[in-house]
Amino acid sequence: MMVTPRVLAASPANVLLIGQVAEPQSLDPQVATAANDSRILVNIYDGLVRNGAGKLDIEPSLAERWEISTDGLTYTFHLRPNVKFQDGSPVNAEAVKFTFERMLDKQNPYYNTGPFPLSFFFSTIDHISTPDASTIVFSLKEPFAPFLSNLATPTGLIVSPEAVKKYAKEFGRHPVGSGAFSFSEWQSNQRVVLNANAHYWDGKPELQTLVFRPITDGNTRVAEMLSGGIDTLVEVPPDSVKLFANNPKFELHQAVGPHVWYVMLNTQVAPFNDVRVRQAVNYAINKQSMVDNILQGSAAVADGPIPSAFGWAHNNDVKPYPYNPQKARELLKAAGAEGAKLTFYVTEGGSGMLDPIPMATAIQADLKAVGLDVSIQTYEWNTYLSKVNAGLNKQTNMAEMAWMTNDPDTLPFLTLRTQAWPDKGGFNSGYYSNPEVDTLLEKARTSTSQEERGKLYQQVQALVYQDAPWIFVANWQQNAVTSSRVKNFALQPNFTLLLNHVSKQ
């Protein structure tokens, strides 16, 4: 039921109110994993490098310049002079070293401020040296092609060592970085407030205050946007896009980015320990109908774990599983899986999850049509993540998930390798294992040739498509809506929000 918009007084011109789909997990960049958190984090912290506005290219940030050795094993960064964290402590080589050693060295006294689920991104670091206060040298165990792009992710953002030492495990509730905005307050389930950093090295922000509000119900988010309760709405519910598209009071923003929405299948237990059943559910689901009717054309049907946004790494010969319920029934019969009862974990909402409950209901209906009895269990987003990221238990057959990445290595490496099973620290919660995929992924991340890497990822795409450890559902075209008062707002391909140049009339 649509919530009636409330009438509000106009919000101040120097305050931007942002509606998000869920409460952040943590504002510690090495702990957080969700886009909800990342949109906040990139405004509090800086990394050594960053993605340029509107692109996935790498450009300088805290590091003014860098050199890479010819063998690909040594990365030397030269820091921008006289930059300080928001607590007044210096951004120097020791602070950078502290940031990475905290999440990589189990003997580090602050390793217990984790866990650090994406420390995988930097697992090839052998050691870090600091020749002087402005120089930081990373020595790698082997060449690692995604190193620079991983440094540009939120996991690579640099934290204040003094603040980590002060707040320890509570640092995620008291974040301190060197970014355009500094942390002010976090009222659970109400708001996260950031204030402009007047001393920001890249120029003082246009806005004085950012307020991030978690509004889990889609209808409520839309009502708040219509009434002026928020100035910006990210992840607009698909059936509400038309409310804003041609309304002069609002501006609709859309951008293609590397996103995959899928359903992981528990390959450890019946019936999904049989590849025929995994392929059957891919044939059974009318994904085009979901994209057209539930997502209102805001996505394309997915064809595997590497989205087409990575043109150089995507296998164009692999096409999405066609909708073929008869083929699904034949495969289920051959596997002896007719009438199987399945438990399906579904989130109420969450970053990149699009319209998770209607999507799940459509999947349930399509699987019922081929004789599978699916029981849906729904959970709030952060509860959901804690359950799914721990690995699907033997009573759970399926679970929704979405990933947004800035390198084709990230998603398959963290979710499809044998060494990425949850008990090994990864996100392969369906326990898929294919030694050939493992080998290809290891080769791809050590190759220094993008052309060679692309060919390896294309092989991964073909193998994973055939093995079908997931139901490959959708690649989303991200969207947001802003009030016409908001200027210079733009969506980023990496799904973050860069707000230091945004203004409001």
Residue, then its C-alpha position, 0 to 999 in steps of 0.5 A: m500500500m502506498v504511504t501518503p507523502r507528508v508535507l514538510a518545510a523546505s530543507p536547508a540549502n546546505v544540507l543533503l538528505i539521502g534515502q538508502v535501502a538499509e542501515p549500514q553495517s559498519l563505517d570501518p572501510q576494511v570491515a564493511t562490504a555493502a554499497n550502503d556503507s560504501r556510499i558513506l565511506v567514500n565521503i569520509y575516507d580517501g585511498l591511495v588512488r581512486n576511480g575517476a568521476g564517471k569512470l573506472d579508470i585509476e587516478p591519484s588520490l592520497a598518492e600523487r604518483w606511483e611506479i610499478s616495477t617491470d616484474g609487477l612485484t613492487y608498487t611504490f607510492h609517493l604521498r601528497p604532502n601535508v594531508k591530515f586526518q580529520d582528527g588532526s593526525p598526519v596522513n603518512a606512510e606509517a598510516v598507510k602501512f597500519t591500514f593494510e597490516r591491521m587487516l592482513d597480519k593476524q599478529n597485529p595488535y589491532y587485527n581483532t578490530g575486524p573481521f576484514p572480509l575483503s582482505f582477500f583483495f590484498s592477500t598477495i602483499d608480501h611486505i610493506s616498507t616505508p623508506d620515508a614519511s611520504t613513500i610507501v612500498f608494497s612488495l607482492k608475492e607474485p604479480f597481481a593485475p587487479f592490485l591498483s583497482n582493488l586499492a580504489t575500492p572502499t577496502g583500500l581506504i586509509v584509516s586514522p591509526e590514532a582513531v583505531k587505537k582510541y576506539a578499537k572494535e568501536f572504530g566502525r561507529h566512530p570513523v576517522g579518515s581524510g575525506a571531504f566529510s567528517f563523521s558527526e553522528w550515527q543514530s541507529n535506524q535513523r540517520v548517519v550525519l557527516n559534516a564538511n571537512a573545511h581542510y580537505w586537500d581536494g577543496k572544501p565541499e559545496l554542502q555543509t552536511l550530509v544525512f544518510r537515512p535508512i528507509t527499508d520500505g520502498n513505498t516509504r522511500v518513494a513517499e519521502m522523496l515525493s514529500g521532500g523528506i529526502d533530497t536524493l533517493v538511490e535504488v529507486p523501486p522499479d515500479s516507481v521510476k515513472l513517478f519521477a521520469n517526467n516530473p520537473k520537480f525531480e531528475l532521474h539518473q541512470a547509469v550502467g555498472p558492473h552488477v550481477w543479481y543471482v541466486m546461489l545454489n547449495t551444491q553440497v546437498a541434494p538436489f543441487n549437488d547434481v548439475r542437471v538440477r542446477q541447469a534445470v532451475n536456470y531453464a525454469i525461470n522466465k528471467q526476461s519476464m522478471v526484467d521486463n515486469i518486476l524490474q520495469g526494464s531497468a536491467a538485462v538478463a544475466d549470462g554468468p558471473i562476469p557482467s557485460a560492463f567489463g567488455w574486455a573480459h566478457n564472453n559474448d558467445v555465452k548467452p543467457y539460459p533460455y526460458n524452457p520449462q519443458k527442458a527443465r522438467e526433462l532434466l529434473k526427471a533425469a536427475g530424479a529430483e521431481g517434487a523436491k522441497l527447497t528452502f529459499y533465503v530472501t532478504e527484505g531489501g538491501s544494497g543492489m538487491l533490486d526488488p528482492i521479495p517480488m523477484a523471489t516470489a516470481i522464482q518460486a512460482d516458476l519453479k512450482a510450475v516445473g514441480l519444485d516446492v519452494s519455501i521462502q524465508t525472509y530476513e532483514w538485510n544485515t541479519y540476512l548477510s550474517k546468515v548467508n555469508a556464514g555459508l548455506n546450511k544443509q537445510t538451506n538450498m538457495a539464497e539471493m545475492a547481488w554484487m557490484t564490483n570494479d574488476p572482473d576478478t572480484l566476484p568470481f574470485l571471492t564467490l566461486r573458488t574452492q578456497a573462497w568457501p566461508d570457512k576459508g574466509g570467502f563468500n562462496s556460500g553455496y560451496y561450488s568447486n571446480p579445480e579448472v575454474d580455480t586454476l583459471l582465476e589464479k592465472a588471470r590475477t597474476s597475468t600482466s596482460q589484459e588481453e590474456r586476462g580477458k581470455l581467461y575470464q571468458q573461459v571462466q564464464a563458459l565453465v561456470y555457465q555450464d556448471a550453473p552454481w547460481i541462477f543467473v538472473a539480472n545485470w542492473q542499470q543503477n538509478a537514483v532520483t534527486s530533487s531539482r534543487v540538487k545540482n552536480f549529482a552523478l551516479q558512479p560506475n562503481f556504485t558509490l556516491l561522490l558528493n563533495h562537488v554536489s550543491k543544493q539550491 
